[in-house]
């Protein structure tokens, strides 16, 4: 029998479109070429006793490069991604300089090409949107609502829609934040950060942008009221579409696909009570909420009302995070721990495995137009995560790979991948297995 394939992943329990199957994966030239069958390959990986899942897509990372790269850069951030089973990342535009035009986009792209070990996309900021589209921007945003006036946001959303790009929204209303921060300025306890950026700021921002555009992705929702509003808005859009298009029956799915949202592990696993132990380390935007909000977000993730998981990986050094609550920078690291924490959540029956794969692979690929990603299927990129479901470990900062050098999940139980494969090459095997620059840009360059 001729050797027709480059690599075989054999004997594993593989997550396919039809669920888990004991089936061999045959890879050629970086793509999945066959599932099952008696073939031969030049190399073989024995996945006996392992789960084989699609590579994860983290649709929300801040790799700080170009910019304050002492906090993170493309090599350190992508290494952490690979160690955590993330095979593709989407980097956000609030670097230094911000990614607002073709020149700044190409500067970031040059750095990623030189250093990233995972595949990547780059979002553009709300600047020269047409230039950014031609350069290959995956989406516009995250658009920070509190940085813009209402008329500015209306203009940004209109241009983004006109150019056929997705607007991704950081939904916090600036006027509410300003008013609350002034009223609470005398307080120094960490919980004041959550009070100064209340639930109402998120809800009002979602309500505004959903009235101004009908194609939106809401980043990192933090509260039950925000999720409730998204669900109601989808229902309203569905009713409007049904009236306009009767007797068509696809309206519900159409509305759901035009208003999508994400949740982070930190808004699921942490709440305001955790300030007592970790203080300003847990400053992030949007901030932590109460336990009831976390429970509502879990419910939304389980049902699929929340489309995807994303880490909002936003690293800062411990000494920076230890400053006064008003001065400490906002953001926590999380790209390496997202899948491991959620795999342990599956083990605890907090989430089904099929919903986890949907939230970390299938739907991110669909929402952000990554046609070659998101599934173990013939013709797709051979992006695979091999997991030993029995290998439970405690998260320790000194074992992680971000330059942040700390984690909000210290001591929590997790299931880290045994191996990460990207386009048919082993990238992580308990250590980095490729050189800087292996990762490939996934944007559509329209010259």
RODO-2510 file (C-alpha; in nm, 4 decimals, decimal comma):
residues 447
     n   res          X          Y          Z
     1     x     0,0000     0,0000     0,0000
     2     x     0,1439     0,3362    -0,1042
     3     x     0,2155     0,6100     0,1472
     4     x    -0,0441     0,8674     0,0426
     5     x    -0,0521     1,0892     0,3512
     6     x     0,1909     1,2999     0,5520
     7     x     0,0490     1,2317     0,8981
     8     x    -0,2043     1,0062     1,0646
     9     x    -0,3654     1,0689     1,4025
    10     x    -0,4827     0,7247     1,5043
    11     x    -0,6782     0,5483     1,7773
    12     x    -0,8272     0,8624     1,9289
    13     x    -1,1881     0,9521     2,0048
    14     x    -1,2413     1,2220     1,7434
    15     x    -1,4965     1,5034     1,7593
    16     x    -1,6618     1,5124     1,4157
    17     x    -1,9764     1,6806     1,2846
    18     x    -2,1560     1,3623     1,3899
    19     x    -2,0178     1,3645     1,7431
    20     x    -1,7363     1,1595     1,8958
    21     x    -1,6119     0,8722     1,6806
    22     x    -1,3261     0,6252     1,6984
    23     x    -1,1771     0,7172     1,3643
    24     x    -0,8331     0,7863     1,2199
    25     x    -0,7483     1,1272     1,0722
    26     x    -0,5330     1,1355     0,7568
    27     x    -0,3523     1,4597     0,6791
    28     x    -0,1855     1,5767     0,3583
    29     x    -0,0295     1,9150     0,2839
    30     x    -0,1702     2,0661     0,5987
    31     x    -0,5319     1,9669     0,5434
    32     x    -0,7542     1,6838     0,6553
    33     x    -0,7576     1,4550     0,3506
    34     x    -0,9520     1,1555     0,4820
    35     x    -1,1375     1,0335     0,7900
    36     x    -1,1179     0,6601     0,8433
    37     x    -1,0082     0,3925     0,5994
    38     x    -0,7000     0,1740     0,5625
    39     x    -0,4262     0,4136     0,4541
    40     x    -0,0585     0,4708     0,5232
    41     x     0,1186     0,7874     0,6306
    42     x     0,4798     0,8962     0,6573
    43     x     0,4295     0,9774     1,0276
    44     x     0,1817     0,8639     1,2889
    45     x     0,0580     1,0021     1,6209
    46     x    -0,1014     0,7462     1,8508
    47     x    -0,3912     0,9161     2,0326
    48     x    -0,5009     0,6067     2,2244
    49     x    -0,7159     0,7089     2,5210
    50     x    -0,7276     1,0702     2,4045
    51     x    -0,9933     1,3094     2,2786
    52     x    -0,9127     1,4764     1,9462
    53     x    -1,0891     1,8127     1,9135
    54     x    -1,0820     2,0899     1,6512
    55     x    -0,8236     2,3583     1,7170
    56     x    -0,9716     2,6453     1,9161
    57     x    -1,0255     2,9946     1,7775
    58     x    -0,9821     3,2729     2,0321
    59     x    -1,1650     3,5652     1,8745
    60     x    -1,0439     3,8228     2,1278
    61     x    -0,6787     3,8661     2,2260
    62     x    -0,4573     4,1669     2,2951
    63     x    -0,0983     4,0673     2,2182
    64     x     0,0404     4,4205     2,2808
    65     x     0,2607     4,4061     1,9713
    66     x     0,3438     4,6648     1,8446
    67     x     0,3206     4,8571     2,1667
    68     x     0,4150     4,7797     2,5238
    69     x     0,5677     4,4440     2,4253
    70     x     0,7244     4,3960     2,7678
    71     x     0,3715     4,2835     2,8631
    72     x     0,3333     4,0468     2,5674
    73     x     0,4443     4,0066     2,2070
    74     x     0,3445     3,7832     1,9186
    75     x     0,5887     3,5077     2,0151
    76     x     0,4995     3,4912     2,3847
    77     x     0,1264     3,5345     2,3251
    78     x     0,1108     3,2769     2,0487
    79     x     0,3196     3,0308     2,2499
    80     x     0,0690     3,0623     2,5341
    81     x    -0,2079     3,0079     2,2774
    82     x    -0,0531     2,6879     2,1439
    83     x     0,0035     2,5547     2,4963
    84     x    -0,3658     2,6126     2,5659
    85     x    -0,5000     2,4458     2,2503
    86     x    -0,5720     2,7698     2,0634
    87     x    -0,4699     2,7326     1,6997
    88     x    -0,6025     3,0660     1,5666
    89     x    -0,6271     3,4055     1,7367
    90     x    -0,7901     3,7347     1,6390
    91     x    -0,5860     4,0278     1,7673
    92     x    -0,7554     4,3533     1,8654
    93     x    -0,6552     4,6986     1,7371
    94     x    -0,5782     4,8906     2,0587
    95     x    -0,2020     4,8479     2,0301
    96     x     0,0548     5,1291     1,9980
    97     x     0,0102     5,2593     1,7370
    98     x    -0,3562     5,1645     1,7121
    99     x    -0,4498     4,9653     1,4043
   100     x    -0,6451     5,2410     1,2330
   101     x    -0,5117     5,2459     0,8758
   102     x    -0,3219     5,0361     0,6257
   103     x     0,0204     5,1442     0,7504
   104     x    -0,0451     5,0457     1,1135
   105     x    -0,2139     4,7237     1,0000
   106     x     0,0873     4,6237     0,7918
   107     x     0,3232     4,7074     1,0790
   108     x     0,1358     4,4646     1,3025
   109     x     0,1119     4,2062     1,0255
   110     x     0,4889     4,2187     0,9710
   111     x     0,5504     4,1474     1,3407
   112     x     0,3001     3,8631     1,3464
   113     x     0,4518     3,7028     1,0364
   114     x     0,7935     3,7109     1,1948
   115     x     0,6942     3,5706     1,5328
   116     x     0,3548     3,4025     1,5687
   117     x     0,3518     3,0249     1,6075
   118     x    -0,0270     3,0007     1,5691
   119     x    -0,2488     3,1193     1,2837
   120     x    -0,3911     3,4666     1,3244
   121     x    -0,6282     3,7365     1,2079
   122     x    -0,6054     4,1079     1,2801
   123     x    -0,8999     4,3361     1,3506
   124     x    -0,8980     4,6964     1,2395
   125     x    -0,9975     4,9886     1,4567
   126     x    -1,2585     5,2536     1,3736
   127     x    -1,0290     5,4595     1,1542
   128     x    -0,9784     5,4321     0,7781
   129     x    -1,2120     5,1374     0,7451
   130     x    -1,1911     5,0933     0,3690
   131     x    -0,8089     5,0816     0,3849
   132     x    -0,8290     4,8258     0,6647
   133     x    -1,0639     4,6063     0,4645
   134     x    -0,8261     4,6084     0,1682
   135     x    -0,5356     4,5245     0,3979
   136     x    -0,7188     4,2158     0,5266
   137     x    -0,8907     4,3182     0,8499
   138     x    -1,1130     4,0410     0,9826
   139     x    -1,3573     4,2803     1,1493
   140     x    -1,3754     4,6350     1,2840
   141     x    -1,3315     4,6620     1,6583
   142     x    -1,3557     4,6004     1,9344
   143     x    -1,5197     4,9410     1,9112
   144     x    -1,5083     5,0931     2,2606
   145     x    -1,8416     5,2691     2,3013
   146     x    -1,7118     5,4818     2,5890
   147     x    -1,4416     5,6310     2,3637
   148     x    -1,6863     5,7761     2,1104
   149     x    -1,9891     6,0035     2,0999
   150     x    -2,3166     5,8553     1,9810
   151     x    -2,2937     6,0266     1,6382
   152     x    -1,9413     5,8906     1,5928
   153     x    -2,0566     5,5354     1,6670
   154     x    -2,3488     5,5728     1,4243
   155     x    -2,1042     5,6801     1,1521
   156     x    -1,8571     5,3980     1,2293
   157     x    -2,1313     5,1343     1,2238
   158     x    -2,2767     5,2678     0,8983
   159     x    -1,9407     5,2611     0,7211
   160     x    -1,8535     4,9183     0,8595
   161     x    -2,1832     4,7779     0,7337
   162     x    -2,1499     4,9510     0,3950
   163     x    -1,8137     4,7835     0,3433
   164     x    -1,9482     4,4423     0,4403
   165     x    -1,7434     4,4055     0,7587
   166     x    -1,8531     4,2871     1,1017
   167     x    -1,8595     4,5436     1,3835
   168     x    -1,7438     4,4052     1,7183
   169     x    -1,8601     4,6116     2,0132
   170     x    -1,7228     4,6781     2,3606
   171     x    -2,0593     4,7710     2,5062
   172     x    -2,0183     5,0207     2,7903
   173     x    -2,1812     5,3627     2,7724
   174     x    -1,9355     5,6425     2,8411
   175     x    -2,1759     5,8952     2,9914
   176     x    -2,2921     5,6511     3,2594
   177     x    -1,9343     5,5531     3,3448
   178     x    -1,8274     5,9169     3,3748
   179     x    -2,1185     6,0049     3,6028
   180     x    -2,0689     5,7015     3,8301
   181     x    -1,6910     5,7436     3,8517
   182     x    -1,7291     6,1025     3,9691
   183     x    -1,9848     6,0025     4,2320
   184     x    -1,7642     5,7219     4,3650
   185     x    -1,4220     5,8876     4,3353
   186     x    -1,3600     5,8946     4,7119
   187     x    -1,3764     5,5155     4,7453
   188     x    -1,0622     5,3035     4,7120
   189     x    -1,1903     4,9492     4,7647
   190     x    -1,1561     4,7262     4,4552
   191     x    -1,5311     4,6652     4,4268
   192     x    -1,5791     5,0304     4,3387
   193     x    -1,4602     4,9457     3,9869
   194     x    -1,7693     4,7300     3,9333
   195     x    -1,9929     5,0002     4,0798
   196     x    -1,8384     5,2704     3,8601
   197     x    -1,9085     5,0659     3,5462
   198     x    -2,2564     4,9358     3,6324
   199     x    -2,4768     4,6888     3,4501
   200     x    -2,6770     4,9828     3,3134
   201     x    -2,3742     5,1017     3,1145
   202     x    -2,3561     4,7695     2,9321
   203     x    -2,7294     4,7411     2,8754
   204     x    -2,7641     5,0950     2,7427
   205     x    -2,4720     5,0497     2,5029
   206     x    -2,6181     4,7247     2,3651
   207     x    -2,9575     4,8894     2,3267
   208     x    -2,8091     5,1838     2,1363
   209     x    -2,5880     4,9917     1,8927
   210     x    -2,8584     4,7354     1,8144
   211     x    -3,0808     5,0261     1,7152
   212     x    -2,8130     5,1650     1,4849
   213     x    -2,6978     4,8499     1,3043
   214     x    -2,8325     4,5032     1,2308
   215     x    -2,4982     4,3234     1,2038
   216     x    -2,3105     4,3210     1,5336
   217     x    -2,0943     4,1075     1,7562
   218     x    -2,1079     4,2033     2,1245
   219     x    -1,7802     4,1338     2,3016
   220     x    -1,7427     3,9878     2,6515
   221     x    -2,0934     4,0312     2,7926
   222     x    -2,0785     4,0425     3,1700
   223     x    -2,4337     4,0534     3,3029
   224     x    -2,7661     3,8773     3,2826
   225     x    -2,9506     4,1929     3,1811
   226     x    -2,7196     4,2363     2,8823
   227     x    -2,7855     3,8794     2,7706
   228     x    -3,1600     3,9222     2,8223
   229     x    -3,1531     4,2304     2,6002
   230     x    -2,9641     4,0464     2,3263
   231     x    -3,2200     3,7652     2,3367
   232     x    -3,5121     4,0102     2,3191
   233     x    -3,3523     4,2000     2,0321
   234     x    -3,3079     3,8802     1,8343
   235     x    -3,6740     3,7951     1,8948
   236     x    -3,7826     4,1405     1,7765
   237     x    -3,5693     4,1151     1,4645
   238     x    -3,7131     3,7701     1,3989
   239     x    -4,0711     3,9004     1,4234
   240     x    -3,9897     4,1857     1,1875
   241     x    -3,8259     3,9506     0,9376
   242     x    -4,1140     3,7053     0,9587
   243     x    -4,3711     3,9761     0,8872
   244     x    -4,1633     4,1086     0,5976
   245     x    -4,0835     3,7696     0,4474
   246     x    -4,3771     3,5344     0,5200
   247     x    -4,4071     3,2449     0,4663
   248     x    -4,0269     3,1972     0,4894
   249     x    -3,9115     2,9998     0,7918
   250     x    -3,5391     3,0871     0,8178
   251     x    -3,5873     3,4228     0,9875
   252     x    -3,4961     3,3017     1,3346
   253     x    -3,1554     3,1734     1,2296
   254     x    -3,0971     3,4918     1,0286
   255     x    -3,1583     3,7166     1,3288
   256     x    -2,9361     3,5005     1,5480
   257     x    -2,6518     3,5161     1,2977
   258     x    -2,6701     3,8959     1,2690
   259     x    -2,6467     3,9631     1,6435
   260     x    -2,3856     3,7439     1,8091
   261     x    -2,2020     3,7645     2,1391
   262     x    -1,9186     3,6190     2,3432
   263     x    -1,8410     3,5486     2,7060
   264     x    -1,5063     3,5170     2,8829
   265     x    -1,3993     3,2555     3,1371
   266     x    -1,3392     3,5294     3,3936
   267     x    -1,7009     3,6451     3,3797
   268     x    -1,8129     3,2842     3,4216
   269     x    -1,5727     3,1710     3,6941
   270     x    -1,5137     3,4877     3,8968
   271     x    -1,7422     3,7445     4,0588
   272     x    -1,7265     4,0497     4,2849
   273     x    -1,6604     3,8336     4,5912
   274     x    -1,3188     3,7472     4,4440
   275     x    -1,2003     4,1067     4,4888
   276     x    -1,1505     4,0200     4,8569
   277     x    -0,8682     3,7814     4,7693
   278     x    -0,7209     3,9297     4,4519
   279     x    -0,8030     4,3004     4,4717
   280     x    -0,7052     4,5189     4,1760
   281     x    -0,5593     4,2183     3,9932
   282     x    -0,9203     4,1521     3,8929
   283     x    -0,9766     4,4931     3,7386
   284     x    -1,1099     4,4394     3,3888
   285     x    -1,3579     4,6030     3,1505
   286     x    -1,6410     4,5264     3,1647
   287     x    -1,5945     4,4501     3,5331
   288     x    -1,6858     4,1507     3,7438
   289     x    -2,0515     4,1185     3,8453
   290     x    -2,2454     3,9256     4,1056
   291     x    -2,2828     3,5490     4,1302
   292     x    -2,6328     3,5620     3,9790
   293     x    -2,4908     3,7246     3,6668
   294     x    -2,2288     3,4515     3,6339
   295     x    -2,4973     3,1854     3,6673
   296     x    -2,7086     3,3530     3,3988
   297     x    -2,4067     3,3647     3,1665
   298     x    -2,3446     2,9928     3,2248
   299     x    -2,7055     2,9289     3,1302
   300     x    -2,6668     3,1328     2,8116
   301     x    -2,3490     2,9505     2,7178
   302     x    -2,5103     2,6117     2,7768
   303     x    -2,8132     2,6908     2,5607
   304     x    -2,6135     2,8563     2,2832
   305     x    -2,7738     3,1959     2,3403
   306     x    -2,4157     3,3094     2,4006
   307     x    -2,2462     3,2140     2,0775
   308     x    -1,8800     3,1829     2,1636
   309     x    -1,6157     3,1798     2,4323
   310     x    -1,3261     3,4239     2,3987
   311     x    -1,0498     3,4979     2,6464
   312     x    -1,0101     3,8776     2,6115
   313     x    -0,6452     3,7987     2,6894
   314     x    -0,5181     4,1373     2,8118
   315     x    -0,1848     4,0961     2,9931
   316     x    -0,0276     4,3419     3,2364
   317     x     0,2561     4,2784     3,4806
   318     x     0,1753     4,2079     3,8493
   319     x     0,3369     4,5311     3,9698
   320     x     0,1148     4,7309     3,7346
   321     x    -0,1965     4,5462     3,8456
   322     x    -0,1079     4,6052     4,2104
   323     x    -0,1601     4,9792     4,1859
   324     x    -0,4565     5,1722     4,3311
   325     x    -0,7860     5,0457     4,1850
   326     x    -0,8399     5,3689     3,9901
   327     x    -0,4860     5,3636     3,8444
   328     x    -0,4287     4,9919     3,7813
   329     x    -0,4661     4,8938     3,4133
   330     x    -0,7711     4,6883     3,3194
   331     x    -0,7362     4,3363     3,1856
   332     x    -0,6346     3,9829     3,2769
   333     x    -0,4415     3,7116     3,0903
   334     x    -0,6375     3,4072     2,9747
   335     x    -0,5581     3,2662     2,6287
   336     x    -0,3653     2,9675     2,7676
   337     x    -0,6149     2,8756     3,0387
   338     x    -0,9461     2,9156     2,8505
   339     x    -0,9779     2,5680     2,6977
   340     x    -0,8229     2,3899     3,0000
   341     x    -1,0692     2,5551     3,2399
   342     x    -1,3644     2,4793     3,0132
   343     x    -1,2575     2,1171     2,9656
   344     x    -1,2646     2,0803     3,3417
   345     x    -1,6090     2,2452     3,3390
   346     x    -1,7182     1,9712     3,0976
   347     x    -1,5801     1,7124     3,3388
   348     x    -1,7895     1,8750     3,6154
   349     x    -2,1014     1,8611     3,3931
   350     x    -2,1281     2,2393     3,3825
   351     x    -2,1127     2,2316     3,0017
   352     x    -2,1552     1,9711     2,7297
   353     x    -1,8562     1,8882     2,5126
   354     x    -2,0532     1,9553     2,1932
   355     x    -2,1412     2,3057     2,3158
   356     x    -1,7768     2,3696     2,4089
   357     x    -1,6576     2,2726     2,0607
   358     x    -1,9334     2,4845     1,9081
   359     x    -1,8319     2,7847     2,1216
   360     x    -1,4568     2,7560     2,0650
   361     x    -1,4377     2,6298     1,7070
   362     x    -1,7535     2,5956     1,4982
   363     x    -1,9238     2,9289     1,5644
   364     x    -1,6116     3,1484     1,5794
   365     x    -1,5142     3,0122     1,2376
   366     x    -1,8594     3,0940     1,1010
   367     x    -1,8944     3,4374     1,2620
   368     x    -1,5506     3,5572     1,1524
   369     x    -1,5468     3,3917     0,8102
   370     x    -1,2677     3,1385     0,8677
   371     x    -1,3776     2,8847     0,6094
   372     x    -1,0789     2,6535     0,6581
   373     x    -1,1126     2,6365     1,0346
   374     x    -1,3499     2,5181     1,3044
   375     x    -1,4128     2,1494     1,2369
   376     x    -1,2514     1,8119     1,1872
   377     x    -1,3761     1,7601     0,8354
   378     x    -1,2229     1,6619     0,5028
   379     x    -1,0876     1,9717     0,3316
   380     x    -1,0440     2,1763     0,6499
   381     x    -0,7067     2,2782     0,7883
   382     x    -0,5632     2,0045     1,0080
   383     x    -0,5913     2,2069     1,3301
   384     x    -0,6269     1,9568     1,6134
   385     x    -0,6045     1,9503     1,9913
   386     x    -0,5229     1,6178     2,1537
   387     x    -0,6443     1,5948     2,5126
   388     x    -0,6030     1,3354     2,7839
   389     x    -0,9299     1,3854     2,9768
   390     x    -0,7771     1,2194     3,2830
   391     x    -0,4815     1,4581     3,3038
   392     x    -0,6176     1,7117     3,5544
   393     x    -0,3727     1,9700     3,6851
   394     x    -0,3794     2,2831     3,8976
   395     x    -0,3133     2,6094     3,7168
   396     x     0,0167     2,7651     3,8247
   397     x     0,1480     3,0929     3,6898
   398     x     0,5047     2,9643     3,6802
   399     x     0,3972     2,6960     3,4316
   400     x     0,2282     2,9374     3,1917
   401     x     0,3871     3,1180     2,8980
   402     x     0,2449     3,4714     2,8868
   403     x     0,4779     3,7532     2,9837
   404     x     0,2101     3,8645     3,2294
   405     x     0,3629     3,6166     3,4763
   406     x     0,0429     3,5768     3,6790
   407     x    -0,3064     3,4323     3,6398
   408     x    -0,6413     3,5081     3,8033
   409     x    -0,7042     3,1310     3,8077
   410     x    -0,4111     3,0301     4,0305
   411     x    -0,4826     2,6908     4,1886
   412     x    -0,7960     2,6161     3,9861
   413     x    -0,8231     2,2732     3,8269
   414     x    -0,7876     2,2410     3,4515
   415     x    -0,7161     1,9933     3,1722
   416     x    -0,4332     2,1176     2,9510
   417     x    -0,3848     1,9776     2,6011
   418     x    -0,1358     1,7004     2,5438
   419     x    -0,0630     1,8272     2,1920
   420     x    -0,1656     2,1065     1,9525
   421     x    -0,1426     2,0550     1,5767
   422     x    -0,1798     2,3421     1,3287
   423     x    -0,2063     2,2757     0,9544
   424     x    -0,0717     1,9256     1,0011
   425     x     0,2368     2,0178     1,2044
   426     x     0,2821     1,9570     1,5760
   427     x     0,3207     2,3032     1,7262
   428     x     0,2936     2,2114     2,0941
   429     x     0,3965     1,8811     2,2528
   430     x     0,4478     1,9764     2,6172
   431     x     0,6892     2,2293     2,4669
   432     x     0,7071     2,4488     2,1601
   433     x     0,7807     2,2343     1,8540
   434     x     0,8040     2,4973     1,5754
   435     x     1,0022     2,8144     1,5238
   436     x     0,8805     3,1757     1,5320
   437     x     0,6799     3,2656     1,2255
   438     x     0,5137     2,9277     1,1680
   439     x     0,1710     3,0859     1,2085
   440     x    -0,0091     3,2018     0,8970
   441     x    -0,2208     3,5118     0,8364
   442     x    -0,5858     3,4219     0,7761
   443     x    -0,7149     3,7579     0,6530
   444     x    -0,8511     3,8050     0,3019
   445     x    -0,6178     4,0533     0,1377
   446     x    -0,8060     4,2515    -0,1252
   447     x    -0,5349     4,4407    -0,3066
***
